[in-house]
Amino acid sequence: ICCSNMKRRILGRISAYMRSVKDTFKFMFVDWLETESIATESSKRTLLKRIKCKDAKYVTASSIIPAKANEFVDLLEDTVAADSSTRNEWESFRDTVTTFTVPTLSSTETLSIDYVKSCIASERCDLLEEALNSIESRSFNTPQADLELAAAKVLLECFALNTTNQRFAVILLKWIPRLTRIRGDGELWNLIFVGSEANNWMPLVCNCALQWSSGHVSSCQEWIIMQLPICTQWNTAPSSKVLLRFLVVSSEQRSIHCLDRNHVDHFLRFECMDTLGSATSAIKLCLDYIRLDSEDSHKNTTSVDRRNIIPDWLTTILSVARKGNVYLEQTVKLSLKYCDTYPSGSPVYAAVLLRLYLAHPCSIDLALPGLRNTLLHASQTLLPAWLDWRCPLDGQISEMISNLATSPHQRLLQSVVDIAKQHPLLIVKQMGIVNQQLLGDGSGFDDVNGLRLMKRGRIVSNSLNGLYAQIDGTTTKKIRVAQWGDSFNEAAWSSFLDVLMALPNEAAFTCGLDSGLAETLETYLKLLATQVTALNSEDNVVRLRDKFSKLLISFHNTKPNAFEAWTQRRVAGWGSIHALLSLARIEVVVR
């Protein structure tokens, strides 16, 4: 109808303009508009004839759709001046049309289901909004929270019966948080969270969490925690997802990484988890969601490999674990139990345990049965994503590795070796930095200022020194040819070998091999091949080569297939690993 009116008005304006300028040409667009207007006028007359009864009387509005009657009014009022032939017919028809009316509310009444249904059926949602505005204004003048709460319940009940009306859904998202901002009860919360299968429930829950008062949020959180063990209607992945979303949004926590254990008071609105029992219920909700999601879709759709953007259930788990060692221990035990009980979700449960370990490496008891193997399996499965996850010891270990490369001493070496034995995954996480430090030391130059490294503690090969070059045919100067590996700090290279040999074999040669250990071993081989073959300085690396050979033997004995695959790799500029072993004159003797 709006489109036909627009066509008619555009045609009128174009025709008036063409008459004023007295142009004789016409465009195809004008011809098309004229054709459309004629077709529209013909359809109007046909419509009026069809709605007549056999006795020449018009039907009333009760026998047609009320909204269509209003559309006929707008349409025919707009066209009566243009077509005088239909004026008399329209006047007689308008007198017989009865306008649809919605009952009004008194000053003490609230919404009823019949009233909302009538507004939806007649497509008069504007009347519904007027009624809601009236209820809200009455509550401002005289506090009547009961009227607002009752109105919100009626809206939720009606939406459960008709979830396809998009305009009503918009009204619901706008008014439910406003009507219930002060308080709520179990009936209201049950209507919100039990009906969370609907597509519009996630934004509704978020709006409620952001607009409700602190007291209302706290009461709702406590009610959710109390209902978790007994409410069977929440045993679905969508319902659990909505519950977790509400808990996270209402906690007002911006990021799980910006808090620490010394500032627990930042959990402004997470009071519902102050006790171990309530925290356990929240953790079970998260773990059950993982199980339900994996069972419903036959595959794990939950993403845990991101560094910063993490799902709500993982945010809840990490938040609870940060509240103290007792909470952390309970979280780890429950995760291990679920990992053993539900194989479909075991990859995600293992990722949760790896997250918890990296967040609290010094607080988790690694002696728990199955925990070490679970962490190793998760670190192998989640490569390389988990290498970017945050750990509070990353900065400290990285600085210790850098100091070990520049000024190695026994006390620092012992500290790094102890970390390698107790927390091998944390050293594996820094394997790229170890390889980078070795490459920088082998170059003989400082990466920051480009100057040559100090000679103290360094072994320098003299095979390329003392050469003379003639410049311009007259001047002869003594030169030194610089080659990678012609000088190195033996103490640093030997110290890093001690660290690698201190790593447990199952950690070093599984996840460690793909985390940078393979490249580190290649760097050692390149140094040995340069010293032994290129520079003919085998005496400089005798002790280093013996220690490196022991590491390769452990590699072969632990993972023979992985060792054979590693020796088949090719190194740019050197050929295969087999060729490097021959150049370094290393033979892996298996005992």
C-alpha positions in Angstrom: 0.0 0.0 0.0 2.8 2.4 0.9 4.6 1.5 -2.3 1.5 2.2 -4.5 0.9 5.6 -2.7 4.5 6.5 -3.3 4.3 5.6 -7.0 1.2 7.7 -7.4 2.7 10.8 -5.6 5.9 10.6 -7.6 3.9 10.4 -10.9 1.9 13.4 -9.9 5.0 15.5 -9.1 6.7 14.5 -12.4 3.6 15.2 -14.4 3.2 18.7 -12.8 6.8 19.5 -13.5 6.5 18.4 -17.2 3.4 20.5 -17.6 5.2 23.6 -16.1 8.2 23.3 -18.4 6.1 22.2 -21.4 8.4 19.4 -22.4 7.1 17.0 -24.9 9.5 14.1 -24.2 8.7 11.3 -21.8 10.9 8.8 -20.2 10.4 5.0 -19.8 10.2 5.5 -16.0 7.2 7.8 -16.4 5.5 5.3 -18.7 6.1 2.6 -16.1 4.6 4.8 -13.3 1.5 5.5 -15.4 1.0 1.8 -16.0 1.4 1.0 -12.4 -1.1 3.7 -11.3 -3.7 2.4 -13.7 -3.2 -1.2 -12.4 -3.6 0.1 -8.8 -6.8 1.9 -9.5 -8.3 -1.1 -11.2 -7.3 -3.3 -8.2 -9.1 -0.9 -5.8 -12.4 -1.2 -7.7 -12.1 -4.9 -7.8 -11.4 -5.1 -4.1 -14.5 -3.0 -3.3 -16.7 -5.2 -5.4 -15.4 -8.4 -3.8 -16.1 -7.3 -0.2 -19.7 -6.6 -1.0 -22.2 -9.1 0.1 -24.8 -10.6 -2.2 -27.5 -8.4 -0.6 -25.5 -5.2 -1.5 -24.5 -4.7 2.2 -20.9 -4.4 3.3 -19.4 -6.7 5.9 -18.3 -5.3 9.2 -14.8 -5.2 10.7 -15.5 -8.3 12.8 -15.6 -10.5 9.6 -12.2 -9.2 8.3 -8.8 -8.8 9.9 -8.9 -5.6 12.0 -5.5 -4.4 10.8 -6.6 -4.8 7.2 -9.6 -2.5 7.9 -7.2 0.3 9.1 -5.1 -0.3 5.9 -8.2 0.1 3.8 -9.0 3.4 5.6 -5.5 4.8 4.9 -5.6 3.6 1.3 -9.0 4.8 0.3 -8.7 8.2 2.1 -5.6 8.8 0.2 -7.1 8.0 -3.2 -10.7 9.4 -2.8 -9.7 12.8 -4.1 -7.9 11.3 -7.1 -10.8 9.2 -8.2 -14.2 10.8 -7.7 -16.0 7.8 -9.1 -15.3 5.8 -5.9 -16.2 8.6 -3.5 -19.7 7.6 -2.9 -18.8 3.9 -2.6 -16.0 4.7 0.0 -18.3 6.9 2.2 -20.9 4.2 2.5 -18.2 1.6 3.2 -16.5 3.7 5.9 -19.7 4.2 7.7 -20.1 0.4 8.1 -16.5 -0.3 9.2 -16.2 -0.7 13.0 -12.7 0.2 14.3 -11.1 -2.5 16.4 -10.6 -1.3 20.0 -8.4 -2.7 22.8 -9.8 -2.5 26.3 -8.2 0.3 28.5 -6.5 -0.3 31.8 -7.6 1.5 35.0 -5.1 3.2 37.4 -4.9 0.1 39.6 -4.8 -2.6 37.0 -1.8 -4.2 35.5 -1.4 -6.2 32.3 -3.4 -9.3 31.7 -2.8 -12.2 29.3 -6.0 -11.4 27.4 -5.0 -7.7 27.0 -1.5 -8.6 25.6 -3.0 -11.2 23.3 -5.5 -8.7 21.9 -2.8 -6.2 21.3 -0.7 -8.8 19.5 -3.6 -10.2 17.5 -4.6 -6.7 16.3 -1.0 -5.7 15.7 -1.5 -2.8 18.0 1.8 -3.0 19.9 1.7 0.7 20.3 -1.2 0.4 22.7 0.8 -2.2 24.6 3.7 0.2 25.0 1.3 3.0 26.1 0.0 0.7 28.8 3.6 -0.2 29.9 4.5 3.5 30.1 1.5 4.1 32.2 2.4 1.3 34.6 6.0 2.6 34.8 4.9 6.2 35.5 2.5 5.1 38.2 5.3 3.3 39.9 7.4 6.5 39.9 4.7 8.4 41.6 3.7 5.7 44.1 6.1 2.7 44.4 4.2 -0.2 43.0 6.8 -2.9 42.3 4.1 -5.5 42.4 2.4 -4.0 39.4 5.6 -3.9 37.4 6.6 -7.4 38.4 3.2 -8.8 37.5 3.4 -7.0 34.1 6.8 -8.5 33.4 5.5 -12.0 34.2 2.5 -11.6 31.9 4.8 -10.5 29.0 7.1 -13.5 29.5 4.1 -15.9 29.6 2.6 -14.4 26.4 6.0 -14.5 24.6 6.3 -18.2 25.5 3.0 -18.8 23.6 4.0 -16.6 20.6 7.7 -16.5 19.9 7.4 -15.5 16.3 6.2 -11.9 16.6 9.4 -9.9 16.2 7.9 -6.6 17.3 6.7 -8.1 20.5 10.2 -9.6 21.0 11.6 -6.0 20.8 9.1 -4.8 23.4 10.1 -7.7 25.6 13.8 -6.9 25.4 13.1 -3.3 26.2 10.6 -3.6 29.0 11.5 -6.7 31.0 14.7 -5.2 32.4 12.9 -1.9 33.1 10.0 -3.4 34.9 12.1 -5.6 37.1 15.1 -3.4 37.8 14.3 -3.2 41.5 13.5 -6.7 42.5 12.3 -10.1 41.3 11.2 -13.5 42.6 11.6 -17.2 41.8 8.6 -17.1 39.5 10.1 -14.4 37.3 13.6 -15.9 37.2 12.1 -19.3 36.4 10.2 -17.7 33.4 13.4 -16.1 32.2 15.9 -18.9 32.6 13.6 -21.9 31.9 12.5 -20.3 28.7 16.1 -19.7 27.6 15.8 -22.0 24.6 14.4 -19.1 22.6 16.7 -17.2 20.3 15.9 -13.8 21.9 16.8 -14.9 25.5 20.5 -14.2 25.3 20.2 -10.5 24.7 17.3 -10.3 27.2 19.5 -11.9 29.9 22.4 -9.5 29.2 20.1 -6.5 29.4 18.7 -7.7 32.7 22.2 -8.3 34.1 23.2 -4.8 33.1 20.1 -2.9 34.3 19.1 -4.7 37.4 20.0 -3.3 40.8 22.8 -4.8 42.8 20.4 -6.4 45.3 18.3 -7.9 42.5 21.4 -9.3 40.8 22.7 -10.8 44.0 19.3 -12.4 44.8 19.1 -13.9 41.3 22.6 -15.3 41.5 21.9 -17.0 44.8 18.7 -18.4 43.5 20.5 -19.8 40.4 23.2 -21.5 42.6 20.5 -23.0 44.9 18.4 -24.3 42.0 21.3 -25.9 40.1 21.2 -29.2 41.9 17.5 -29.7 41.7 16.3 -28.0 38.4 16.3 -30.7 35.7 14.9 -28.2 33.1 18.4 -26.7 32.8 20.0 -29.9 31.7 20.5 -28.6 28.1 23.4 -26.8 26.5 21.4 -23.6 25.5 19.9 -23.2 29.0 23.3 -23.7 30.7 24.9 -21.2 28.2 22.3 -18.5 29.1 22.9 -19.1 32.9 26.6 -18.8 32.5 26.2 -15.6 30.4 24.1 -14.1 33.1 26.7 -14.9 35.8 29.6 -13.5 33.9 27.9 -10.3 32.7 26.4 -9.6 36.1 29.8 -10.1 37.8 31.0 -6.9 36.0 34.4 -8.5 35.3 36.1 -7.0 32.3 38.8 -9.6 31.8 40.0 -12.6 33.7 43.6 -11.5 33.1 43.4 -8.1 34.7 42.9 -9.5 38.3 45.3 -11.2 40.7 45.0 -13.2 43.8 45.8 -10.2 46.0 42.8 -8.2 44.8 39.9 -10.6 45.3 37.7 -7.6 46.2 37.4 -6.8 42.5 34.8 -9.5 42.2 32.1 -6.9 42.9 29.0 -8.9 42.2 30.2 -12.5 42.5 29.1 -12.9 46.2 27.1 -16.0 45.3 30.4 -18.0 45.1 31.8 -16.9 48.4 31.2 -20.4 49.9 32.9 -23.6 48.7 29.5 -25.3 48.2 28.1 -22.5 45.9 31.4 -22.4 44.0 31.3 -26.2 43.5 27.8 -25.8 42.0 29.0 -23.2 39.6 32.0 -25.3 38.5 29.6 -28.3 38.0 27.4 -26.1 35.8 30.4 -25.2 33.6 31.6 -28.8 33.3 28.1 -30.1 32.6 27.8 -27.5 29.9 30.9 -28.9 28.2 29.5 -32.4 28.5 26.1 -31.4 27.1 27.6 -29.4 24.3 29.8 -32.3 23.2 27.0 -34.8 23.4 24.4 -32.7 21.5 26.7 -31.9 18.6 28.8 -35.0 18.6 31.8 -32.8 18.6 33.3 -30.1 20.8 32.2 -26.7 19.6 33.6 -24.9 22.6 36.7 -22.9 21.7 39.5 -23.0 24.4 42.6 -22.2 22.3 42.3 -18.5 22.3 44.5 -16.3 24.4 42.1 -13.5 25.3 38.5 -14.1 24.0 37.4 -17.0 26.1 33.9 -18.5 26.6 31.8 -17.7 29.6 32.1 -21.1 31.2 35.9 -20.8 31.2 35.7 -17.3 32.6 33.6 -18.7 35.5 36.0 -21.5 36.1 39.1 -19.3 36.2 37.3 -16.7 38.4 36.4 -19.4 41.0 39.9 -20.8 40.9 41.4 -17.4 41.7 39.5 -17.1 45.0 41.9 -19.3 46.9 43.8 -22.6 47.1 40.8 -24.5 48.4 38.7 -23.4 45.4 41.5 -24.2 43.0 42.0 -27.6 44.4 38.3 -28.3 44.2 38.2 -27.1 40.6 41.1 -29.3 39.6 39.6 -32.4 41.3 36.2 -31.9 39.6 37.8 -31.4 36.2 39.9 -34.6 36.6 36.8 -36.5 37.6 34.8 -35.3 34.6 37.7 -36.0 32.3 37.8 -39.6 33.4 34.0 -40.0 33.4 32.9 -38.4 30.2 35.3 -39.3 27.3 33.4 -37.1 24.8 34.4 -34.0 26.6 37.8 -35.1 27.8 39.8 -32.9 25.3 38.1 -29.8 26.6 38.5 -30.9 30.2 42.2 -31.5 29.6 42.4 -28.0 28.1 40.7 -26.6 31.2 43.3 -28.3 33.4 46.2 -26.9 31.3 44.7 -23.4 31.6 44.4 -23.8 35.4 48.0 -25.1 35.6 49.4 -22.2 33.6 47.4 -19.7 35.6 48.5 -21.2 39.0 51.7 -23.2 38.4 52.9 -23.0 42.0 49.6 -23.8 43.6 48.5 -27.0 41.8 49.5 -30.3 43.2 51.0 -32.2 40.3 51.1 -35.4 42.4 47.3 -35.9 41.8 46.7 -39.2 39.9 46.6 -38.7 36.2 47.2 -34.9 36.3 50.7 -35.0 34.7 49.6 -37.3 31.8 46.5 -35.1 31.2 48.6 -32.0 31.1 51.1 -33.6 28.7 48.3 -34.8 26.4 46.7 -31.4 26.4 49.9 -29.6 25.7 50.5 -31.9 22.7 46.9 -31.5 21.4 46.7 -27.7 21.7 50.0 -26.9 20.0 50.9 -24.1 19.2 47.9 -22.2 20.7 48.8 -22.9 24.4 52.3 -21.4 24.0 50.7 -18.0 23.8 48.6 -18.4 27.0 49.5 -16.3 29.9 51.5 -17.6 32.9 52.7 -15.5 35.8 56.2 -17.0 35.6 56.7 -16.3 31.9 58.6 -13.0 32.5 60.7 -14.5 35.3 61.8 -17.6 33.3 62.4 -15.6 30.2 64.7 -13.2 32.1 66.6 -16.2 33.7 67.2 -17.7 30.2 68.5 -14.4 28.9 70.9 -14.0 31.9 72.0 -17.6 31.4 73.1 -16.9 27.9 75.1 -13.7 28.7 76.5 -14.5 32.2 76.0 -18.1 33.2 76.9 -19.1 36.7 76.2 -22.2 38.9 73.5 -20.7 41.1 71.4 -19.4 38.2 71.9 -22.7 36.3 70.7 -24.6 39.3 67.5 -22.5 39.6 66.6 -23.0 35.9 67.4 -26.8 36.2 65.0 -27.0 39.2 62.3 -25.3 37.3 62.9 -27.7 34.4 62.4 -30.7 36.7 59.4 -29.4 38.6 57.6 -27.5 35.8 58.9 -28.9 32.5 56.0 -27.4 30.5 57.1 -23.9 31.6 60.6 -24.4 30.1 59.1 -26.0 27.0 56.9 -22.9 26.6 60.2 -20.8 26.5 62.0 -23.1 24.0 61.8 -20.5 21.3 63.7 -18.0 23.4 66.4 -20.6 24.2 67.0 -21.2 20.5 67.0 -17.4 19.8 69.7 -16.9 22.5 71.9 -19.7 21.1 71.6 -18.3 17.6 72.6 -14.8 18.9 75.6 -16.2 20.8 76.8 -18.1 17.7 76.7 -15.0 15.6 79.2 -13.3 17.9 77.4 -9.9 17.7 75.0 -8.3 20.1 71.5 -8.2 18.6 70.7 -4.8 20.2 73.7 -2.6 19.1 75.4 -4.8 16.6 78.7 -4.8 18.4 80.9 -7.9 18.8 80.4 -9.7 22.1 83.0 -9.6 24.8 85.8 -12.1 24.4 85.8 -13.2 28.0 84.5 -16.7 28.3 84.2 -17.1 24.5 86.1 -19.7 22.4 87.3 -18.0 19.1 88.5 -20.1 16.2 91.8 -18.8 14.7 91.6 -20.8 11.4 90.3 -17.8 9.5 92.2 -15.1 11.3 95.4 -13.5 10.0 94.5 -13.5 6.3 95.7 -10.6 4.2 93.9 -8.9 1.4 95.2 -6.5 -1.1 93.2 -3.4 -1.7 93.5 -1.2 -4.8 96.5 -3.2 -5.9 98.8 -1.2 -3.5 97.5 -1.5 0.1 97.5 -4.8 2.0 95.4 -5.1 5.2 95.0 -7.9 7.7 91.4 -9.1 7.7 89.2 -11.5 9.7 86.5 -13.5 8.1 83.4 -13.7 10.3 81.3 -16.8 10.1 78.4 -18.0 12.2 79.7 -20.4 14.8 83.4 -19.3 14.7 83.1 -18.1 18.3 80.7 -19.2 21.1 80.3 -19.1 24.8 81.0 -22.7 25.9 79.6 -22.1 29.4 76.2 -20.9 28.0 75.9 -23.7 25.5 76.8 -26.3 28.0 74.3 -24.7 30.6 71.4 -24.9 28.1 72.3 -28.6 27.5 72.1 -29.2 31.2 68.6 -27.6 31.2 67.4 -29.7 28.3 68.7 -32.9 29.9 66.9 -32.0 33.1 63.6 -32.0 31.3 61.6 -35.3 31.7 61.9 -37.3 28.5 58.1 -37.6 28.1 57.8 -33.8 28.1 60.9 -32.9 26.1 60.4 -35.3 23.2 56.6 -35.1 22.9 55.2 -31.5 23.1 58.7 -30.1 23.5 59.8 -31.4 20.1 57.1 -29.3 18.3 57.5 -26.3 20.6 61.1 -25.4 19.5 63.3 -28.3 20.8 63.8 -29.6 17.2 65.1 -26.3 16.1 67.3 -26.0 19.2 68.9 -29.4 18.5 69.5 -28.3 14.9 71.3 -25.1 16.2 73.6 -27.3 18.3 74.4 -29.5 15.3 75.2 -26.5 13.1 77.6 -25.2 15.7 79.3 -28.6 16.0 79.5 -29.0 12.2 81.0 -25.5 11.8 83.7 -26.1 14.4 84.6 -29.6 13.4 84.5 -29.5 9.6 84.5 -25.9 8.4 86.9 -24.5 10.9 88.9 -27.7 11.7 88.6 -26.9 15.4 87.3 -30.1 16.9 89.2 -29.6 20.1 86.9 -26.6 20.9 83.8 -28.7 21.1 84.9 -32.1 22.6 83.1 -31.7 25.9 80.0 -30.1 24.3 79.7 -32.8 21.7 79.9 -35.6 24.3 77.1 -34.0 26.3 75.0 -33.4 23.2 75.4 -37.0 22.1 73.9 -38.2 25.4 70.9 -36.0 24.8 70.4 -37.6 21.4 70.7 -41.1 22.8 67.9 -40.3 25.3 65.9 -38.9 22.4 66.3 -42.1 20.4 65.6 -44.4 23.4 62.4 -42.5 24.3 60.9 -41.8 20.9 62.7 -43.9 18.3 60.1 -43.2 15.6 60.2 -39.5 16.3 64.0 -39.5 16.3 64.1 -41.2 12.8 61.6 -38.6 11.5 63.7 -35.8 12.9 66.9 -37.1 11.3 65.1 -37.0 7.9 64.4 -33.3 8.2 66.3 -30.9 6.0 68.1 -27.8 7.3 68.4 -24.8 4.9 72.0 -24.6 3.6 73.2 -27.8 5.3 71.1 -30.6 3.9 69.6 -33.3 6.0 70.1 -33.9 9.8 72.0 -37.1 8.8 74.5 -34.9 6.9 74.9 -32.6 9.9 75.5 -35.6 12.2 78.2 -36.8 9.8 79.8 -33.3 9.6 79.8 -33.1 13.4 81.2 -36.7 13.6 78.4 -37.8 15.9 77.3 -41.4 16.1 74.2 -42.2 18.1 75.1 -45.5 19.8 72.0 -47.2 21.2 72.6 -49.3 24.3 
